[in-house]
Amino acid sequence: MAKDSIKIRMPALGGQGAVTAAHIAATAADTVGYFAVSNPFFGAEKRMAPSESYTRIGTVPIYDRGEVIYPDIVMIYHPQVITMGKSYTMPFYAGIKENGLVIINSDTDLLTEVDRNYLESINVKVLTRDFTKFAIDIAGTELATNMAMLGALFGALGTIDKPAIEEGIKDRFLKKYTASGGTATLDSVIEKKFKKKMDLIEKNLETASAAYDLTAAWAKEVDLAPILLPVSDVETA
């Protein structure tokens, strides 16, 4: 049964853009009428160091902040989060709620038999795809991995459309934000990869859109139950 609010945990490694993805996810959700907030949690601001980002989305006001202990969705941005324990939360699915979702960026299945049995016992669906290769094939750079993960998230949810993702991406890259040193540096690297900001936005959109379609089709195949209540259901209730 779809919920009026969900919590998303994004364990990643420094430099993968999980902070940016969480920000865009919240902005996109806000665009279509949801309440949404995002925040990061990390130690050392350097590449390959563990980091986590969180996004909360709901049809009701959101007041809590900080670490997500009991997520509805967990998004693993790098295999080392699982294989080397580069995470602030172990095991990576700790606290996940029933009927939830796990999205793993990997070219191989990383679940142990114990992991698989537990997640199946609480009806958590798991999608494993090499979204880094996906980003390289479409955008020409692994720096668009976060956009592929973002598209996968919304493709699975099905309640936040592509135009909203576009608005979230434009809002992030066409406006100036006060960012941490690591995030500001990453933004600079990404922008230099492309000749113009609009080139960057176009490639990010293409990547997110393709991942959206892939995951939406997968969600139908595995009969993923609706996780987040559509805004329209609330407005017409």
C-alpha positions, 0 to 999 in steps of 0.5 A: 500500500502506497504511503503518504511519505517515504524516506530514501537513504543513499550510501555512496562514495565521495565524488559520486554526486549523491549529495547532488542527486538527493538535492535534485530528487527533493526539488523534483518532488517539490515541483509536482506538489510534494513536500520534500527535504534532503540532507547529506551526512559525511566525514572526510570530504574526499573521493572514495570516502564513505558518504550518505545522503537522504531525501524525504518525500511526502504528501504531508509536511516533513519536520524530521531531518538528519540520518534516515534509520528506517528507509523505504528505499536504499540506493547503493551508488558503489559496490564497495559500499557492500563489498568493503563496508564503506557505509555508515550503516551496515548491513546496507539494508539495515532498517529497511521497511517492508515492501521497500526497494533497494537499487544497487549500482553494480555489474554483478549480484552482490547479495549473499543468500542471507541478504536475499532471504531476508529481503524476500521475507519482507517483500523488498524488491532489489534492482541491480544494474551497472548504472555507471556504464549506463552513464558512460554510454549515454553521457560519456562520463561516469560523473553522470552515474548519479543522474542514472540513479536518480532516473532509476528512483523515479522510474520505480516510484512512478509518481514523479515524471520526467518534466519534474526531473528536468526542473530539478536538474535545471534548478541545481545547475543553473542556480548558485548554491552554497555548497560544501568544498567537496560538492563545489569541486565536483560541480566544477569538474562536471561543468568542465567536462562539457562545453556549456552548462546546457550541454551538461543538462542535456546529457544529464537529462538523457541519462536520467530519462533512459534510466527512468524508462528502464526501471519503470519497465522493470517495476512492472515486470517484478510487480513492484507495489506502489510505494509513494501516494500520488499527489493527485490522490490527495488533492482529489480526496 
